[in-house]
Amino acid sequence: MAEHSLCIHGHFYQPPREDPITGLIPSEAGASPYNNWNERIQADCYRPNAELGNFGRISFNLGPTLGAWMQRHDPNAIRQIIAQDRANLDRHGVGNAIAQAYNHTILPLATRRDKVTQVAWGIAAFEHAFGRKPQGMWLPETAVDVETLGVLAEHDIEFTILAPWQADTSTLNAPLDPTEPYRIHLPQGRSILVFFYHRELSTLVSFSPQSTTNADVFAQAEILTRFNAEKSQRGDPQMLLIATDGELYGHHQVFRDHFLAHLVNGACTSTGITKTYPALWLRSHPPGRTISIHEKTSWSCHHGVLRWMGECSCTPDYGTWKAYLRRAFDRLAASLDQVYVDSTRALISDPWKLRDDYIHVILGNIPVEDLIARAVGHRPAEDDCRKIRLLLEAQHERQRIYTSCGWYFDDFARIEPKYNVAYAAQAVWLTRLATGIDLAPQTAADLSHVISQRSGARGDRVFRRQLQRAENK
């Protein structure tokens, strides 16, 4: 009998919402009766799925910014999630959780240096939470290019998950077969494995509520019919992967946490479908074919990655501000980097390694003074230590300015891009404190072109208000 397996992947993620000055999340309109969206979605989705044991029955990534918030505000829920991955590790030798690039940056739009930092920070956060090395990594918005895959491979990441339209099938001489993984060859003799999720099934689960009211019917009528008939006749093993936002299960769609629980337990079992996850599948089913990718593509924009850099029909009529925001942040990031290198080069031979290692301060694994002393080779003078500490904090904020949610929606007046601008203002303020160099005038001038076509909200005004708050704290 042919081996038919199903993998559900849940991308569980929330962006950073903390005020960079207070470290607290302000009250967010619409999240009522809760104070903010993290609290509301925790109650709707993360906690119920943990209590149902769903995290142990699917493949999932838990965004580091969400995981850090859960550690502070609902440690019991995240303990349950980690325990469910650990149970799979003990049972099968491989866990079912995978890592995520740290700040949900659109990596094909990032510099190579930022790609390295995001991947290194994501791995460190995963190891800190789950107590093991990750085999896979979720790319934010599944946005991909060959350089990003190369950075994953350099950091010993074995696989990732992509959308089927991101596959370049020109070398296959056949359609993409989403029931098997593929190998992608990379420069310098490296390679990485990729699972392509099933387009139709993932679309049904994500966008067709009427299709996901009955797990037994869905398993019988939808999943069973999607396996490759020829491969089934030959007895070839097949795995179908459904990928969705994790918040779908209980938040975006009420009761879908219970649908998920029954789908990956009773419904699949009764149809002869076994549940699996990528690391477990690869133990017995290594990829037999190679493939290439379409560069600078993603799962939520069919125009590549245009949604995060300019106007496209995903966000019609209101996207002109996005290109200006991207350009403003790129110029600011380059300036912050130059100040960071110029101000530390007399003491530190590799400031970028120090930035990559700074994640261990963020995670609470090491005091910042000890990290700096290790990088310098001795404990530096107090003024030098303070300057480096402030510049590292500025680099942390600089990474947060690229959180993808700042560009995802159509209007600059939303809270997500305003958060990104607030992080930019904090990076500028910290850099001024450290060095006396003021990047505010140029940044404000660049952000003056970022204007909401609906409300007239302007990026420079948001920036200046936040900067004034920092100055007056």
N, C-alpha and C positions, 0 to 999 in steps of 0.2 A: 504494500500500500504506500502511495506517495506521502511524503512528509510535508504537511501543510502547517505553517507556523505564522503567527501574527505578532507583530510588535507595535505597540502604541508608544509614541514618543511625545512627552509633554514638556513644552518649553515654559518653565515657570520663572517669571521675571517681573520685577518692578524697578523703575529707575530710582536714583537717589532723590529724595524729596526734602532732605534736611536743609534748613537754613545754614549757610556756611559760617555764620557768625555765632548763632546760638547752639547749633548742632541738633536742633529740634525741628520736627515737621510742623509747619503752621497748619491751622484749621483750613480744610479744603472744601470749598462749596461743592455740593453734590454728593459728598460721602456720607451725609446724615443717614442714620443716627450716630455714625461714628465720626471721630475727629478728622480722619484723613483716609485716603483711598487704601493705604496699606492695611489699616485696621479693618476696613470694610471687606476687602478681598480676602484677608486672613480668615475672617469669620465665614465668608461665603464659600471659600475654595480650599485654601491651604490646610487649615485645621481639619475640616471634614474629610478631605482626601487622605490625610495622615491617619485619622481615626478609623477610616474604612480599610486601611492597609493598601490603598491603591499605589502608593509609591514603591511598594515591593513587587508589584505585578506589571509595571511598565518600565520603559526607558525614560529617563528624565534628566534635565539639567535644572539646577536651582541657581538663579543669578546671584553672584556674590553680594551685590548691594541689597538684594532681598534677604539673602541668608544672614547678613550682618544685622539687619533690622529684626529678623525673627529671633536671633540669639538674644537680643536685648528685650524684646516685647512678648515673645511666646516661646521660651526655650523648650517647653515640653513638646510642642509640635515639631520643632526641628530635631529634637532628640528622637522622636518617633520616625521621622523621615530617614535620618542617618542609620537608625537601627534596622530599618527595612532593607536598605542597601547592604548593610553588614550581614544580614541573614542570607542574602543571595551570595555574597562573597564566601561565607562559610559553607554554603550548600554546594555551590558550583565552582568555586575558585576564582570567579570574576564577579564584580559588582555590576549593578544596572544603572547607577548614576554616572553622568559624564560632566565634564567641566564646561565653563563658558568663559569666553574672553571677558575681562573684568568689568569694564564700564559700558558695555553694549555699544562700543564704537563701531561704525561702519568701516571695517578694516581695509577694503580696497581703496578707500579715500584717505587712509592714514599713511603717514611716512613709515618707512621700514622700522625705524627706531621705535615708533609708537606701537607698531604691530608686535614687536618683541616685548615691550613692556606690558601690553594688554594680555598677551598669552602667558607671560611669566607670572603676572599678578593673578590671572585666572587659575593657573595651576596651583600656585601657593595657597590661594583661598580654598580651593577644593581639598588639598591635602590637609589644611588646617581643620576643615569641617569634617571630612570623611575619614581621615586617618590613613589614606592610601593614595597612590599615584593614579591619576586618571588615564584611562586608555583612549577615551574619545573626548572631543570638545565640540560644543555647539558654537557656530559662528553667528554673531548677532545678525538677525534678519536673513540668515544663511548667505550673507553677502560674501563673495569670494573672488579671489584672483590667485594666480599661480604663486605670487610672492607670499601671500597669506598662507597657502598650503605648505609652502616651503618652511615658513617659520614654525608652523605646527609640527612638521616632521623633525625639524632641528631640536624641538623640545620633547621628542619621543611620544608625540600624540599619534596613535595608530589609525584613527578613523574620524570622520565627521559625517554629517547628514546634510543632504542637499535636496533641492526641488528638482523634479525630472527635467524641466526646461533649462536647467543649468548644465545639463549634459550635452557635450558635443558628440553626436553620434556619427559624424561624417567618416570616421575611421572604422566603424563597426560593420558597415554595409548591412545593417539590420536595425529595427527599432530598439529603443532602450527596453531592457527587461528589468522592471523594478522588483522582481522576486529574488534578485541576487546582488551581492556587493561587487564593486569593481575596484581595480587598482589604477591609480593615477601616477605616472612616472613624473618625477620632478628633477630640476637641475641638481648637479653635484651627486648624481647617483642615488638620490633619495626617492622615496615613494610614499604614498598615503592611500588608505582605503576609504571608499565612500559608499554610503547607502543612499539611494534615491527613494524618497517616499512615494507612495502611490497617490497620484494626483486626484483621481475621482473619489476615492474613499476619504482622503483627507479633506476634500472640499465638502463632501456630504456631512462629515462630522463637524466641520467648522461652521458651515453656513446654511445647513438645512435642518432646522430643529425638528421638523416633522419626521425626518428620517431616523432620529436618534431617541425616539420615545420608548422603543421596545428593543432591548438588546438581543433577544432570541431571534426576532424577525431580521434584525440587521445582520447578525452573523450568518443566518441561513440564506437570505435573499441578496445580500450585498457582498459580504466578504468571500463566501464560498465561490461565488460566480466570477471572482476577479483573479483566481489562480490561473496560470497558463495551462491550457488543456493539453497541449502536446507534452509538456514536461510532466504533467500528472500521469499521462498514459505511460510514459517511460519510467515513472517512479522517481523522477528527479526531486530532490528536496527544494522547497520554495518558502521564502519568507516575505510576507507583505508588511510594509511599514506605513503606519498612519501617523503623520506629524501634525500637531496642532499647538496653539497656545494653551498652556496649562490652565489658565484662568477660565477657559471655556467650561471646565468641569465644576459647575456650581455657582460661578459668578456671572459669566456672560450668558449661560443657559442654566436655569434652575433645574435641580435634580439630576444634572448630567454627571455629577459625581457618583450617584447610584447607578446610572446607566453604565458608566465606566467599570464600576466594581463588578457588575454582573456580566458585562461583556468579556472581561479578561478572566473570569472565573467560570461561572456556570454555562453561559451561552456558548463560549468557544469550546468548552469541554464536551458539550452535548453534540457538537457538530464534528468532533474529531480534530479540531484545530488546537495546536499547542501554543502556549504563549512563550515568547522568548524576548531577547534584547540583543543589540549588536555584539557586545563582547562575548556573550554566550554563544551566539550563532557562529562567530568566527572560530571558535574552538574546534568545531567539526566541519565547517564549510568555508574554507578559504576561497578567496575570489579566483575565478578562472580566466577572467577577461580584463583587459585594460581599456581605459577611456580617457578622453580629455574633457575640459570644461569650457563653457563660454565665460570669458573673463568679465569681471565687474557686473555680476548678476546677483539677484536676490530672490527671496520667496514672496515678498510683498510689494514689489514694483516690477511690472513687466517691461519697464523701460530701463532695465539694468539697475543702477543705483542713483538715477536722476532725482528720485524723490527726496534724497538727502543732500542735494546740491543745487537744485533749481526747479523750474516749472516742469511739470508733466501732468498728463491727464488723470493721474491718481489723485491729485489735489488741484483740480482745475481752477483757473482764474485768480487764485490767491497765493501763488507760489513764488512771486517775484522776489520776495524778501529773503528766500532761502539762500540764493546765490550770494547776496550781500552778507548774510550771517556767516556763511562758510568762508568767504574771503576775509572777513574781519577776524574770525577766529584763527584762520591759518596764519595771518600776519602776526597776530598776538602770540600765537604758539611759537613761531619762529623767533620772535623777540625775547620771549621768556626763556627759550632754550639758550639763546646767545648770552643773555645775562647770567644764566645758571652756569654755563661753561666758563665764561670769562671770570666770574667771581669765585670759582672753586678750583681753577686749574693750578694755582700755586700750591694747593694742599692735597688735591685728589687726582690720581693718575687716570682714573676711569669713572667720570661722573655718571655715565649712563648705567654702569653696573650698580652704582650706589642707588640710582633711581629705581632700578629693577628690584634691588634688595629692600627698598623702603616699604614694600608691601608687608614685610614682617613687623615693622613698626605699626602700620595701620591695623594689622591683625592682633597686635598686643604681644607678639612673641619676643620682642627685644626693645629695650629703651632706645630712643633715638640717639642719645649721647653715646651709647655703646656701639651702635651701628656706625656713627660718624668716626669714632675713634678707630674702629676696625678698618675703615676705608682710608683714613689718614695714616695709620700705622702707629699712632700714639694719641693720647687725649689732647686735642688742640686747646688753644687759649679760649677763654669763655666767649669773647666777642666773635671769634671765628666759628665756634660751635653754634652760637645763636644765629649767625648769618646763614650757615649751611642748613640749619634746621628750618628756618623760615623759607629758604629757597626750595627745600624738599616739600614743605607744605604747599608752596605755590605750584610745584609740579603736580602734586596730587589734585589740586583744583584745576590745573590745566588739562589733566586727563578727563575730568568730569565735564568740561565744556563741550566735549564731543559726544556726549550721551545721545544716542540716535533719536530718542523721543523728541528732542528739540526741533527736529526737522520733519517728523513723521506726518503731522497734521497740517491742515491748510492755513491756519491763522497764527500769526505771531503773537496775538493777544492771549493765547492759551498759557497755562501755567508752565508747561514743559519747556518751551524756549526761554521763558523768563528765568527759570531755574538755571539754565545753561549760562545766561548772561550774568546772573548773580555769582556763579562760580568764576566767571571771567573777572568780575570786579574784585573778588577776593584774591585771586592770583595776582592781579595788579597791585593791590594793597600790600600783600605780603612781600612782594618784590621790592616795593618802595621802602618798607620797613627794613628789609635786609640790606639794601644797597644804596638807597636814596634815588635810584633811577625811577622816573615816573613815566610809565607807559600809558597813562590815562588819556592824555590829549589825543594821541593818534588812534587809540581804541575807540574813544567816543566819536571821533570824526568818522571812522569806518562804520560804526554802528548807527550813525545818523541816517544811513540809507536803508536801514531795516525798519520798515513801516508796515503796520497792519492795514490792509486795504479796507477792512471792515470798521475798525474802531479808531484808526489813526495812531494807535500806540507805537512808540518809537524805541528802537533799541538803545540809542544814546541816553534817553531819559531813564529807562530802566537801569542802565549801567550806572549813571551818575547817582541815582537814588541809593542804589546798593553800596556804592563807594562811599557816599556820605555816611551811611549807617556804620560802615567799618571804621571810618575816621572818628566817629563820635562815640564809639562803644566804650 
